[in-house]
Amino acid sequence: MADSKDMDLNQSIINYDEEPVRPPPTLEVGLPAWLRQNLFGSPADIVVSILMSILVLVLVVGFFDWAVRTANWFTIINNQRLFMMERFESSMEWRLALTVLLSALLTGFSFAAWGRKLLRMLTMVALATLVLVAVLPSLINATIAQPKSYLTSGNIDIIDRASALRPQKNLAFIAQAGETVSLELARDEVADVETLSNLSGFSDRAANALGNAARNRLDQIELTGLTFDRMVSRELTEALEERTRLAIRTFTRTNDMEASTFDYMGYLGDYFTASDASIAELKAWLKRLDAAVAGLEEPEAAIQAAASAVDDAVANMTAADQMTAEARAALQELTAALQSGQQIEDLGERLILDLSEDLIGQPDQADEDEDLIRPVKWETLFLRDMFVRLLTPQSVIAIYDLGQSPMQVAIRDAETFEVLAGGLVGLAGETVSYVIPRDGWYILSKDAVEGQEGTGILAARGIFPIVERTLSASESQFVRLTDNELEIFGSRPQIDGKDAPIAALIDNQYRGLRDLPTYLVHFIPLFLKQIELLLLPFFITVAWGYVLGRAVAHLLGEQTVFNSNNSRATVLAVAMSPLLILLAYFAFLDGNGALDGLPGIVLKILAAFATALLVQRVEGWLKRANSGEEAEGTITRLLIYGWGVYPFAMYLMASGIGGLSGAAIGSMAGGLLWLLLMYFIGLNFFGGAGYMLLIGGFFLQIAQGYVINIVWENWTAEPISSVLFWIILAIVGVGLGLLGFARRGGIDANAKRIGYLVSCVVFISIFTNTNLVSVGGDGSAATMVAIAMVLWLGWMFFSGTLHWSSNRVIIGLLLLTFLWMQTWTHVDRWSTVYFIIWLAGGALAFKRGEWAQGDKLKWKRDESAPLLYRYPGRTMGALALAWFIVLLIIPSFVLGLEAQGALQASPQDLLPLSDKRLWGGLMLTMQLTILGIGASFPIGLLLALGRRSKLTVVKYTCVVYIETVRGVPLITILFMAVLMVPLIDPTLASVENAVRAWVGITMFSAAYLAENVRGGLQSLDRGQTEAAQAIGLSGWQTTLYILLPQALRAVIPALVGQFISLFKDTSLVFIVGLAEITGIAYRVVAQPEFLQRRQETFLYVAIIYFVFSYIMSYISRRVEATGSGAARAQQL
Amino acid sequence: MENGNNQMMSVDEPMIICRDMNKWFGEFHVLRNISLEVMPQEVLVIIGPSGSGKSTFIRCINRLEEHQDGQIIVDGIELSHDVQNIADIRRETGMVFQQFNLFPHLTVMDNISLAPMKVRHWARDKAEQRAMELLERVGIPEQAYKYPGQLSGGQQQRVAIARALAMEPKIMLFDEPTSALDPEMIKEVLDVMKELARTYMTMLVVTHEMGFAREVADRIIFMDMGRIVEQGPPENFFNPDIEHHPRTQEFLDQIL
């Protein structure tokens, strides 16, 4: 810059080396900047921020106030099972629990593949929860004294509205060894009506009735006062207005007009609020009046006298501060007269009118305004009190003479009725207390002292209301409300052959306000206990799934793990340890309270930290190697299979599988082994040797099937029930064939052709209602085989290149088997079909193996290969051995049983079918949602593709379907499915409502999904199709690999929106009589104990809906941000 | 220039034969009596004004457009409604589009290896190995695991060429491969195409790059109004001393 005079004016080089690098201004970074930018950016922003925070504060404070002080959370806590699964058979509950744990495992696995960072955060949350549930209940019980429990005693009926309650003479309660039960007469609580009205918490019905009566009285006093105010205020207001006008007129002459006007307005206001001092004064008055009234004898005459006295008094009233003695006396008399119940309202009104007239009648004294107004005020208050007193009932304390008479109490043994402790509790504060020697039932006897009449309220410690949970018709479980630690099964103690009364929870106890300690004691331990029971196993299983997922990824893909000395053992140990924690946890839970108290808490916390530590450290222990990417791919694929199978598992676990017996599972195991063997044969033998083994395997398998089928004839009374089992077998077979080779590029042409053949056979078999393989061969079955052969040959000739060698063998074998099976005498149609599917699965596995031969050669000497492939010879040998054993054992097992006659009865089902009419609660919601999504998504996809099809018939069928369904409300569809379908076809009446509702929801949702997907398809560029065609992809391949992935990615938000609305729409099924979680909510608020507890119930239901909806929407956002979506986000 | 004719391959059979091919879009007659033979290893450049039907013509060769009259025979297989024939021909021809048409949801690697795996049933290892070789050939191996959206236009077009080559086609069709590119990027794509021409690939190129045509083409075809107006070797075609069809002359006057 120094040589600036030579500088070229058109171009300059600025020496920016001299400019130092400075940090940005403090207010431009960090929190201040964020606050300024986001909350206080502009005046409008500031206003909105402040208003919003005020609103939020108000709402939050209001909510917590309600939640802590008013809400009755037992509505939720006691009905948890109902909310979750309604009346689902309790013997099958474990199946649902297993489903939930499976989902937890898959969730953990998903975290391992997709959300490791998120999991770390969630671990902390889970950890906090763990510590909380383990520590807090004990902490609360240790630090906050259990509230007193109030029990009535005595022999006078307590009247509450229409019901009369006599205090229980005996009361059964549960107590724990070491606890102290103490009883005394409540005195502070009955000192006045206000305290009595606050009597809430755990008390018996009679005590509640007393509290209610006190509350009712207070309410009525308030109401009567308001009535008086309404009556009198008009008169007074007029009088005062008049005076104000006068005053203004008077003060116009002065300069101080405005000030005096304000003074008057102030006086005006005073009339409507009585100060504490004047109330106290009135109370004192009342007491004296009471005393005077008691002495009156002739009410009629007294009324007359009093009325005239009042007239006189009013006439004599001066502008002084106090009423004259005559007026006072007259009023006393009047009150007494009125108390006899005559002409109350008339007289009251007259009194007021008199007074008002008097006020209005003295307008001249405007300049003495202050003196005038004071007596009016005072008198009004007095009269108000009189009025209230005349119209409200007597004090509850006075009626029942509470706190006046001593009571006789005793604690007895529940069985022998022997008195363990007892005595008199009375005015002097005598206390009866007893240390409980052992857990169990006790009986409290309480009554008035013999020969006397009286009522008293006992303040008890150590006696709590009891919840009775009916487990079955014969068995009940009894739990104290304040803690869940002590559970007693069996029945109540008996007194005189009847169940002893217990103090059961009633909703009225929560009508009053609660303070925070009470809330903590009553609800928190119970709530946390439920969390512990429900969520903790879930959390730990998630952690286990995660660790397992990481371990699997490493086992599959990491060379370093195998190369190091003991790392595989480490991996396995790491993978298994959370399982051990889980098992230990359940063991502790079942440990009969052995781990209650400090050791239990310490152990639980240690388990929690161990799990968390494991999750945190697992990445470090299992170091990621270079080949990690491949392992990620494998674990992701496993995961997709897992989640794909999950809905079926969930449904099958809930509904059960008919005909699934031990023998069936054994047979399936044999089939699976066979499939694996076929795969390895395909993998390891070229040409002829492999085919010979294949043929041998086929024949052995057929032989086994033959033997089993002879036996099966005896016990497949219901062949349909075994359908699922066989279909699973076929799916597993195909999946196995594909396992590990999916990355090799999908199904090759030959496998496709086999699949084609198999589906020809199967579909023709299924759709042709002929006895496919009947006794001694059937012409129609032969026809089917012929058709299958023709179709197959047609396909072979019309298609292009073909590896004839292995296909010939396999096809030949299949057809041969088929024909041969016709000579059997003991097979039914269904089992033939499944047998063929099974054999075809084996053939497919063989083909896959053969196809992968190239890789095998490479792997044989490769230490880095996945475990199964590294030693194919050994693996195959082991498989063959296992298969032969199963092959030999199963038939002999079955035959052996038959010989013993055990098979004459149908075999024991492992997963018997559940009654779908009992499905309900969250479980039904989830079933409908997941199955609804699972079914409607593929249907929607096909509808969308169909709507774009060039085949006019297909296209318009889809259009008509979509438009029709979209034009009808879901509720109509549900009504049709549930109510009208059985009318149309009576045979469908046997289908459960849940299934029909599911079909309705699926139909409905599919139409909307179709439109969403179509939108995605339409958004795609034509060039994509052309490019796909140009590189030789077929139409279906183009759709599958190019169009659908893009289209679906584009409409993820819309799809998930549809899923979420399906989830929420399941609540509509309660209209057709199914009790999913909303339906349950309606049932809960109809329970007598929790009548109209709508806030708590529906808040809970709303939270459940929200949690699952949010999870769905979160997952959708995550999915959007993967793959090319992540690349796009990065770019932006 | 004369690179193809004295090689030892089956040069006597034409790779592509068109006989009296006609095509209509509705009532509009797009291609009129196109007759043409393309020999193996020949590089054929098709030029002409917009709307002359040149793109439609090469799109007919792999059946992205359907011709309604006449014959097209590719590598001995006649294009007809037979689905199998269409599939076979598409397996033999690669195509590069003006707008690249890469699959945005797949990585570069997957874009290239998809078709070999799905259509030729190669194992993934083999397909990816081949894809990597091709990426090296077009000069961007380091971009293999990116998504198309993260690449520049020139890189995308090179990936598109690699994708077309992955099927090991006998014929490559280029439909204005450089028209959508920034000037800076045109060269990198043309270089790849020149390199391809040197490996004796049969190529049909629709382009406006006259330099490229002059340097690489064995034969240039000028199309107008759906007809082949004129054809010849580039040294003749761009020679002002030789007499051209008036329409060709008009076109050449405008671009040269």
Interface residues (C-beta under 8 A of the other chain):
Chain A: R743 R744 G745 G746 D748 A749 F798 S799 G800 A852 G854 D855 D1021 G1023 Q1024 E1026 A1027 A1028 Q1029 A1030 I1031 G1032 L1033 S1034 Q1037 Y1041 I1042 P1045 Q1046 R1049 G1123 S1124 A1127 R1128 Q1130 Q1131
Chain B: N62 R63 L64 Q84 A87 D88 R90 R91 T93 G94 M95 F97 Q99 N101 L102 F103 P104 H105 L106 L114 A115 M117 K118 V119 H121 W122 A123 R124 D125 A127 K146 Y147 G149 Q150 A160 R163 A164 A166 M167 L173
